Amino acid sequence: MGLDSVELLFFVEDTFRIRLNASEAEQINTVQDFSNSVYSKVMTKRNEKCLSHQIFIRVKKAIKKLNFTETAIMPETSLFELFSNKNLVRNWKLLETEIGLILPELTSLDISPNLDLHVKFLGVKIRKRSTPILNGTVKQLINWIVSLNYKELINLEKITGKYEVERVIIGIIYNTMGIPINEIDLEHSIRYDLGID
């Protein structure tokens, strides 16, 4: 494990107040592996509440109240269908205020979809631009919101399901490693896909 991986492991252990032994830590390759290892240590009784559904209802009501669109809001609805480029930044901030939770930051490609996919300097590609948030679905937005706001939404003393552990792990990776929230998936390799060594 590299220094970044060890730092991430310590941060997760401190957050959940658990310890993973060396053999458990060596078995962690993906974000899902990380979540599974932590969940096996913090399992508590299941609760009837479904956090993702609660946030979905909150977002759906806010979008309807703010009257952004006539499109039906379902988990698989594309965010691009719900938010036109006209007043996008303003509407995104209004939604964030209305639901009282942090939303993912819009990328330059969300705001100006005609930009080149790569940032160039003197005609040479320097880096790839971040994936647009609006390429996601409402379900993905809900997951991102839960991860970004896990400290407010999830009681770490009473984990009610694997979903909560997954969202906290992704939130920690976002906070500690600075990887855009929409570019962290459960199946991603921590080392190869996310570049955490």
C-alpha positions, 0 to 999 in steps of 0.5 A: 500500500502506498502512502495515499492508500494508508492515509485513506485506510486510517481515515476510514477506520477513524470515521467508522471507529473500526480497525482492519487488520493487514490481511483484510486491508490487502484484500481491498482492491475496489471501492466495493471491496472497501465498503464490504470490509467496513460493512462486515465490521459495522453491521447493525440491525436494518431499519425500515427507512431507505435513505436514498428514497428519502433524498429522491422524494426531497429532490423531486419535490424541490424540482417540482416546486422550483418548476424547472421542467415538465419532465417526469422525474424518475430515478432513471431520468437523465439530469440533462432532461431536467436542467436546460443550459439556460440558467443552469448555474442559477437553477442548480444553486436554487435546488441546492438551497431548496433541499438544504444539501450540498450538490456536486459541483457543475463542471465546465462541460456542464456549463459549456457543452461545446468545449473540447474534452481536453484542456490544451496548452499551445495545442497540446492536450494537458488533461481531460476535463471532468465528466459532466454531472448532467450526463448522470441520472437522478439516481446517480445524483441522489447517490452523489448527494448522500455521499457529499452530505454523509456527515449530516445524513448518516448516523455512523453509530447506527449504520442501517445498511450496506448502502450507507457504508458505500456512500460514506466510503465514496464521500471520504474518497472525494473529501480526502483525495479530491476525485470528482464525486461523479467519477468514483464508482463502486467497481473502480479499482482504488489504485488503477482507476482512481490513482490512489497508491 
